Amino acid sequence: MKAIKWLLIGTVGLVLLVFTVVAVVLAVTDLNRFKPEIEAAASDALGRQLTIEGELNHSLFPWLGVSFGRMQLANADGFGDTPFAEIASAEASIEILPLLRKQITVGNINLTGVRVDAQIAADGSSNIPVFAGSDAASEPESTEPSSPSGLPTIVIDGVSLVDADIRYRDATADLDAHARAVNLTIGNVRDGQTSPITGGLKLSLQPADIEAELALSARLTPTFSALQFVLDELALELTAEGAAVPGGQRNLTLTGNATADLTAGTASLSGFDIASGDASARLDVGVTGLNDTPAVTGNLTVPSLDLGALLDSLELSAGPMQREDALSAFALDATLSYSGNTAALDALTIRLDDTTLTGAATLGELDAALPAIDFELAVDRINMDHYSPPLADGEAGDGAVAGDTETAATGDTPIPLPIELMRALKLNGTAEVASLTAGNLTMQDITVELDAADGEIAVSSLSGALYDGGIDARLGVDVRGETPQFSAAAALSGVQAQPLLNDFAEFDKLLGSGLINLDIATAGNTVGELSAALGGTASFSFVDGAIDGINIAAQLRRVLASFGRSDASDSDEPLRTDFAKFSASADIVQGVIDNVDLDLRSPLLRLAGQGTVSLPGETVDYLLKPALVSSLEGQGGATSGELSGLKFDLPIVGTFSELASDFTGVLRRSLSEGATAAAKAQLDAAKAELEAKAKAELDARKAQLQAEADAREAEARAELDKKAQEKVDEVKDKLADKLKKLF
C-alpha cells in the first residue's frame, strides 16, 4: 500500500507517454495490418494465445481514441477449452490539446462483456497468466521522496463496465465463486467536483449454495493535485439467500463515508453503519502509514438490540431459556487498533441484560488459524442459569430422575467438544466477577486466571467467596491426545453446608460450617467413560451442625416405647439431630468412591460408617454404625429409661434415584429397623440374663434349703439315735440288774 500514490503518478505519466507515442503511430499506421504481430507479441508475453477477432479502429484529432471488438486470451494447458479472459468490445479516448498543458482529458472508457475464468487446481497450479520475465523479487524497492508531487489535472467523461462475468475456482479450498452481471458506472470525474458511482453484481458461492445480489452507489470527489479522494454517501446493499445463509435469507446494508490522502498516507471510514434487520453497528476508523506500515485506530459501537430475536431470525437460537427475556438487551462499545500483526480492543464495554462486562483484549498472530488472545475483563454480575434450558415441570420428581438415570446408565451419552478449536486456542488472561450464579450456586468476588495453548486449557487459579466461606480451585482440560482428560482440585473453607448443598443438589438436610477438599481426574468421550475413569481423593469436615429431617433421639424414644423402656413424647420436637463434628474422607478409583472413616459425634450418639458409592452403576452400598453414648434426654424430649451403649448396624443400600426420592425415609426406616432389632436383641439378652440369674438364685436357694433340711434331718436322727441309745442303755441297765438279781 505504500506505493499507491506513486503507482497513480506513474500510471498517469505512462498514459501521457503512451498516448503521445500512439498519436504519432496512429497518424501513419493502419492498426489492423499489425494484428498478427500484436497477437504474437502478446501471446509471447502472456505464455498463451491471444486472439483479436474484431476490427481495431482509431481516431486522431481532436480526440486520440482506440476501440476494438472481441478479444480472447486462451486458457492454460489442463484448465479446459474455455478462454481465460475475453472482452466483447472496448473503447477509450483522450483529448490531445490539453496534454500540452499537462492536463488529461479522457472521454468515455467503456468495457463490455468482460469474461474471466480464474482457477487454482488441486495441486496448487494456477491458470492466472504471468508476464514473461517478470520477477517480483527482482523489483527494486521504491524510495519515497520527502515531498512527492501530485497528479496533473484529470478529467474523465465517464467509465463504464457492462455485463462482466468473473469466475474464480479454487480446488484446494473447495470454493467456486461466480460474479455475473457485473456493472459499474462512474460519470463526470472532475478535479474537486463530485461524480456519481453506481454498480451491481450477482454472486454465486458453491458448495455453500449461496446466491447474492449486490448494489453499490456513492459519490466520488477527487483532488488529483493533492492525491486526495473523498467517497461519501456510500451505500452498499447485499441480499443473500441459500442453505448456508443464517435464516435462509438475509439483507445487509453498509453506509458511510470514506477518505484517502495518499500524500499523507492516511485514510478514514466515518459514520460507517452496518445494518441487518433490526441489528446495526457503527464503525469509525482512521488509517495511517498507508505508504509504509499501516496502522488502524477506531471505534466500534453496537447500539442496544434484541440479540435473542436476531439469533432467532438467523436460525441460530439455542432454544428457550430459564429467563423468558434472556438476550433481549445487548450493546457493545470498544476502541479498535491494529498495527503489524496485532489488533486490540480497548475500553471494551458489553452489556447483556443485567450484566456489564468491561476490559480489554489483544489479538496477536492474526495470520494464524486462530489469533492468540490476551485479555483482562471484569463483570459486575451474571446468572448463567438464566441462559440454560428451562426446568421441566416435575423435573425433580420420579419420572425425570428415572429418565435421567436411564440415559446416564447406558454410558454412551457423548460429550460434544470442539476438539480442533480447543487445540488451536491460545488464551491468556484474567477475569474478575463480582457475582456469579451457575448451576444454582452463587459466588462473589471471583478471580479467574486462564491459560490455553497447544490443546491444554487450564483455569490455573479460581478464587472467590462462597456461602460465607471461600474457595480456591484449579481446573484443567487436556485434548492433545485422542481421549480428552479432565482434572479439578478445590478447597472450600468455612462454607455453610445447607445453602451450598441445597443450591447445588437440592439437598438441604445437612447444616454446619465446614471444610471440603477435592482432587480428582478423569478421561473419556462419553458420560459413562468419564464416570468409569474417575479417580482421586475427597474429604469433608463439618462442625457445630445438624442433620435435618430426622430426630434420632425422638426416633429411638419411639422404638424404646414399644418395649416399655421409654416414654414416647407427643411434643412438637424439631426434626433435627445436632452434631459437634461430622467428617469423612474417600478414595476414588474407576468411579467407585470408597469411604472407611465416616465419623459423626453428637451428645447422643457416635456414628461411624464405611462403604462404597458407584458412579458408573449409580448405586450406594453403605453401612452406618450408630452407638448410643448417653441417655436419651435432650433434643426436645425426656426418657424414663436408658439404652446407653446400644449399638446396631444401619445399612443404606439402593440406587441414586431411590435414595434421592426419599433419603430421609430410607434413613428413618433403616434406623427404626436397626434400632428395633438392636433393642430387641439387647432386651432378649437382658431377659435371658435375668432368667439365668433367677434360676441360679433359685437353684442356690433350693440347694441351701435342701442342705438346711438335710442338716435338720441329720440332727433329728442324731437326737433320735441318742435317745434310742439312751433307751437301749437304760434297758440294758435294767436287764443287767435283773440278771444280777437272778444270780
ChimeraX attribute file (.defattr): number of C-alpha atoms within 10 A of each C-alpha:
attribute: neighborCount
match mode: 1-to-1
recipient: residues
	/A:1	13
	/A:2	16
	/A:3	17
	/A:4	15
	/A:5	23
	/A:6	20
	/A:7	12
	/A:8	16
	/A:9	19
	/A:10	13
	/A:11	13
	/A:12	16
	/A:13	13
	/A:14	12
	/A:15	14
	/A:16	19
	/A:17	12
	/A:18	11
	/A:19	19
	/A:20	14
	/A:21	11
	/A:22	16
	/A:23	19
	/A:24	11
	/A:25	12
	/A:26	18
	/A:27	13
	/A:28	8
	/A:29	11
	/A:30	13
	/A:31	15
	/A:32	14
	/A:33	10
	/A:34	12
	/A:35	16
	/A:36	13
	/A:37	11
	/A:38	16
	/A:39	17
	/A:40	16
	/A:41	14
	/A:42	17
	/A:43	18
	/A:44	14
	/A:45	17
	/A:46	18
	/A:47	17
	/A:48	17
	/A:49	19
	/A:50	24
	/A:51	19
	/A:52	20
	/A:53	13
	/A:54	14
	/A:55	15
	/A:56	18
	/A:57	15
	/A:58	19
	/A:59	15
	/A:60	17
	/A:61	12
	/A:62	12
	/A:63	18
	/A:64	22
	/A:65	24
	/A:66	18
	/A:67	18
	/A:68	18
	/A:69	16
	/A:70	18
	/A:71	19
	/A:72	20
	/A:73	23
	/A:74	21
	/A:75	24
	/A:76	19
	/A:77	9
	/A:78	10
	/A:79	18
	/A:80	10
	/A:81	10
	/A:82	14
	/A:83	18
	/A:84	22
	/A:85	19
	/A:86	23
	/A:87	19
	/A:88	19
	/A:89	18
	/A:90	19
	/A:91	18
	/A:92	19
	/A:93	23
	/A:94	27
	/A:95	19
	/A:96	22
	/A:97	15
	/A:98	15
	/A:99	16
	/A:100	9
	/A:101	10
	/A:102	13
	/A:103	17
	/A:104	22
	/A:105	21
	/A:106	22
	/A:107	20
	/A:108	19
	/A:109	20
	/A:110	17
	/A:111	21
	/A:112	19
	/A:113	19
	/A:114	22
	/A:115	19
	/A:116	23
	/A:117	19
	/A:118	20
	/A:119	22
	/A:120	18
	/A:121	15
	/A:122	12
	/A:123	8
	/A:124	10
	/A:125	14
	/A:126	16
	/A:127	17
	/A:128	15
	/A:129	15
	/A:130	11
	/A:131	12
	/A:132	11
	/A:133	8
	/A:134	10
	/A:135	9
	/A:136	7
	/A:137	7
	/A:138	7
	/A:139	8
	/A:140	7
	/A:141	8
	/A:142	9
	/A:143	7
	/A:144	12
	/A:145	7
	/A:146	7
	/A:147	7
	/A:148	15
	/A:149	14
	/A:150	18
	/A:151	22
	/A:152	20
	/A:153	18
	/A:154	19
	/A:155	18
	/A:156	19
	/A:157	17
	/A:158	19
	/A:159	20
	/A:160	19
	/A:161	19
	/A:162	19
	/A:163	19
	/A:164	21
	/A:165	21
	/A:166	18
	/A:167	17
	/A:168	16
	/A:169	19
	/A:170	17
	/A:171	15
	/A:172	12
	/A:173	10
	/A:174	11
	/A:175	16
	/A:176	17
	/A:177	18
	/A:178	19
	/A:179	19
	/A:180	18
	/A:181	19
	/A:182	20
	/A:183	21
	/A:184	20
	/A:185	17
	/A:186	22
	/A:187	18
	/A:188	18
	/A:189	22
	/A:190	19
	/A:191	19
	/A:192	16
	/A:193	12
	/A:194	18
	/A:195	19
	/A:196	18
	/A:197	21
	/A:198	18
	/A:199	19
	/A:200	21
	/A:201	20
	/A:202	19
	/A:203	21
	/A:204	20
	/A:205	18
	/A:206	14
	/A:207	11
	/A:208	15
	/A:209	13
	/A:210	18
	/A:211	19
	/A:212	18
	/A:213	18
	/A:214	18
	/A:215	18
	/A:216	19
	/A:217	20
	/A:218	20
	/A:219	20
	/A:220	24
	/A:221	19
	/A:222	22
	/A:223	19
	/A:224	19
	/A:225	15
	/A:226	16
	/A:227	23
	/A:228	22
	/A:229	19
	/A:230	19
	/A:231	20
	/A:232	20
	/A:233	15
	/A:234	18
	/A:235	19
	/A:236	19
	/A:237	16
	/A:238	19
	/A:239	17
	/A:240	20
	/A:241	18
	/A:242	17
	/A:243	12
	/A:244	16
	/A:245	16
	/A:246	16
	/A:247	16
	/A:248	14
	/A:249	17
	/A:250	17
	/A:251	15
	/A:252	16
	/A:253	18
	/A:254	18
	/A:255	21
	/A:256	20
	/A:257	19
	/A:258	21
	/A:259	20
	/A:260	21
	/A:261	18
	/A:262	24
	/A:263	20
	/A:264	16
	/A:265	22
	/A:266	19
	/A:267	21
	/A:268	20
	/A:269	19
	/A:270	18
	/A:271	15
	/A:272	20
	/A:273	20
	/A:274	17
	/A:275	16
	/A:276	15
	/A:277	11
	/A:278	10
	/A:279	16
	/A:280	17
	/A:281	20
	/A:282	20
	/A:283	19
	/A:284	20
	/A:285	20
	/A:286	19
	/A:287	20
	/A:288	19
	/A:289	17
	/A:290	22
	/A:291	18
	/A:292	12
	/A:293	12
	/A:294	17
	/A:295	17
	/A:296	19
	/A:297	18
	/A:298	18
	/A:299	19
	/A:300	19
	/A:301	18
	/A:302	18
	/A:303	14
	/A:304	16
	/A:305	19
	/A:306	18
	/A:307	20
	/A:308	20
	/A:309	16
	/A:310	19
	/A:311	16
	/A:312	14
	/A:313	16
	/A:314	15
	/A:315	14
	/A:316	13
	/A:317	13
	/A:318	12
	/A:319	13
	/A:320	14
	/A:321	16
	/A:322	14
	/A:323	14
	/A:324	11
	/A:325	14
	/A:326	19
	/A:327	21
	/A:328	15
	/A:329	17
	/A:330	20
	/A:331	18
	/A:332	19
	/A:333	20
	/A:334	21
	/A:335	19
	/A:336	21
	/A:337	19
	/A:338	18
	/A:339	15
	/A:340	12
	/A:341	12
	/A:342	17
	/A:343	21
	/A:344	20
	/A:345	22
	/A:346	18
	/A:347	14
	/A:348	19
	/A:349	20
	/A:350	19
	/A:351	17
	/A:352	19
	/A:353	16
	/A:354	13
	/A:355	14
	/A:356	17
	/A:357	20
	/A:358	20
	/A:359	18
	/A:360	18
	/A:361	18
	/A:362	19
	/A:363	19
	/A:364	19
	/A:365	15
	/A:366	14
	/A:367	9
	/A:368	10
	/A:369	10
	/A:370	14
	/A:371	19
	/A:372	19
	/A:373	21
	/A:374	18
	/A:375	18
	/A:376	15
	/A:377	17
	/A:378	18
	/A:379	21
	/A:380	16
	/A:381	19
	/A:382	20
	/A:383	18
	/A:384	14
	/A:385	17
	/A:386	18
	/A:387	18
	/A:388	17
	/A:389	13
	/A:390	14
	/A:391	10
	/A:392	8
	/A:393	8
	/A:394	10
	/A:395	12
	/A:396	14
	/A:397	12
	/A:398	14
	/A:399	12
	/A:400	15
	/A:401	18
	/A:402	15
	/A:403	13
	/A:404	13
	/A:405	16
	/A:406	11
	/A:407	14
	/A:408	19
	/A:409	17
	/A:410	13
	/A:411	17
	/A:412	13
	/A:413	14
	/A:414	12
	/A:415	14
	/A:416	8
	/A:417	11
	/A:418	9
	/A:419	16
	/A:420	11
	/A:421	11
	/A:422	19
	/A:423	18
	/A:424	18
	/A:425	21
	/A:426	21
	/A:427	18
	/A:428	20
	/A:429	16
	/A:430	18
	/A:431	18
	/A:432	23
	/A:433	19
	/A:434	16
	/A:435	17
	/A:436	20
	/A:437	15
	/A:438	16
	/A:439	12
	/A:440	17
	/A:441	19
	/A:442	18
	/A:443	22
	/A:444	20
	/A:445	17
	/A:446	21
	/A:447	18
	/A:448	18
	/A:449	17
	/A:450	21
	/A:451	19
	/A:452	23
	/A:453	16
	/A:454	13
	/A:455	20
	/A:456	19
	/A:457	22
	/A:458	21
	/A:459	19
	/A:460	14
	/A:461	16
	/A:462	19
	/A:463	21
	/A:464	21
	/A:465	21
	/A:466	20
	/A:467	20
	/A:468	15
	/A:469	16
	/A:470	19
	/A:471	21
	/A:472	17
	/A:473	19
	/A:474	19
	/A:475	19
	/A:476	18
	/A:477	20
	/A:478	22
	/A:479	20
	/A:480	15
	/A:481	10
	/A:482	10
	/A:483	12
	/A:484	20
	/A:485	19
	/A:486	19
	/A:487	18
	/A:488	17
	/A:489	17
	/A:490	19
	/A:491	18
	/A:492	21
	/A:493	21
	/A:494	19
	/A:495	21
	/A:496	20
	/A:497	23
	/A:498	22
	/A:499	21
	/A:500	21
	/A:501	16
	/A:502	15
	/A:503	15
	/A:504	15
	/A:505	13
	/A:506	14
	/A:507	15
	/A:508	17
	/A:509	18
	/A:510	23
	/A:511	23
	/A:512	22
	/A:513	20
	/A:514	21
	/A:515	20
	/A:516	20
	/A:517	18
	/A:518	17
	/A:519	18
	/A:520	18
	/A:521	19
	/A:522	20
	/A:523	21
	/A:524	19
	/A:525	17
	/A:526	18
	/A:527	19
	/A:528	22
	/A:529	21
	/A:530	23
	/A:531	23
	/A:532	21
	/A:533	18
	/A:534	22
	/A:535	21
	/A:536	19
	/A:537	17
	/A:538	21
	/A:539	17
	/A:540	18
	/A:541	19
	/A:542	24
	/A:543	19
	/A:544	15
	/A:545	22
	/A:546	24
	/A:547	20
	/A:548	17
	/A:549	18
	/A:550	18
	/A:551	20
	/A:552	21
	/A:553	25
	/A:554	27
	/A:555	18
	/A:556	21
	/A:557	25
	/A:558	20
	/A:559	24
	/A:560	22
	/A:561	17
	/A:562	15
	/A:563	14
	/A:564	12
	/A:565	18
	/A:566	20
	/A:567	18
	/A:568	20
	/A:569	15
	/A:570	9
	/A:571	9
	/A:572	8
	/A:573	13
	/A:574	13
	/A:575	18
	/A:576	20
	/A:577	22
	/A:578	23
	/A:579	21
	/A:580	14
	/A:581	19
	/A:582	23
	/A:583	18
	/A:584	19
	/A:585	19
	/A:586	21
	/A:587	17
	/A:588	22
	/A:589	16
	/A:590	17
	/A:591	23
	/A:592	23
	/A:593	21
	/A:594	20
	/A:595	19
	/A:596	16
	/A:597	14
	/A:598	20
	/A:599	19
	/A:600	21
	/A:601	20
	/A:602	19
	/A:603	17
	/A:604	22
	/A:605	23
	/A:606	18
	/A:607	18
	/A:608	20
	/A:609	19
	/A:610	18
	/A:611	19
	/A:612	19
	/A:613	21
	/A:614	20
	/A:615	21
	/A:616	21
	/A:617	19
	/A:618	17
	/A:619	18
	/A:620	21
	/A:621	15
	/A:622	18
	/A:623	17
	/A:624	20
	/A:625	17
	/A:626	24
	/A:627	19
	/A:628	21
	/A:629	17
	/A:630	16
	/A:631	18
	/A:632	25
	/A:633	17
	/A:634	12
	/A:635	18
	/A:636	15
	/A:637	17
	/A:638	17
	/A:639	19
	/A:640	14
	/A:641	16
	/A:642	16
	/A:643	19
	/A:644	14
	/A:645	13
	/A:646	16
	/A:647	20
	/A:648	20
	/A:649	19
	/A:650	22
	/A:651	21
	/A:652	18
	/A:653	18
	/A:654	16
	/A:655	16
	/A:656	19
	/A:657	20
	/A:658	16
	/A:659	17
	/A:660	18
	/A:661	14
	/A:662	11
	/A:663	17
	/A:664	16
	/A:665	13
	/A:666	18
	/A:667	18
	/A:668	18
	/A:669	14
	/A:670	18
	/A:671	23
	/A:672	18
	/A:673	17
	/A:674	20
	/A:675	22
	/A:676	19
	/A:677	15
	/A:678	16
	/A:679	22
	/A:680	16
	/A:681	13
	/A:682	15
	/A:683	15
	/A:684	12
	/A:685	12
	/A:686	12
	/A:687	12
	/A:688	12
	/A:689	12
	/A:690	12
	/A:691	12
	/A:692	12
	/A:693	12
	/A:694	12
	/A:695	12
	/A:696	12
	/A:697	12
	/A:698	12
	/A:699	12
	/A:700	12
	/A:701	12
	/A:702	12
	/A:703	12
	/A:704	12
	/A:705	12
	/A:706	12
	/A:707	12
	/A:708	12
	/A:709	12
	/A:710	12
	/A:711	12
	/A:712	12
	/A:713	12
	/A:714	12
	/A:715	12
	/A:716	12
	/A:717	13
	/A:718	12
	/A:719	12
	/A:720	12
	/A:721	13
	/A:722	12
	/A:723	12
	/A:724	13
	/A:725	12
	/A:726	12
	/A:727	12
	/A:728	13
	/A:729	12
	/A:730	12
	/A:731	12
	/A:732	12
	/A:733	12
	/A:734	12
	/A:735	12
	/A:736	12
	/A:737	12
	/A:738	11
	/A:739	10
	/A:740	9
	/A:741	8
	/A:742	7
	/A:743	6
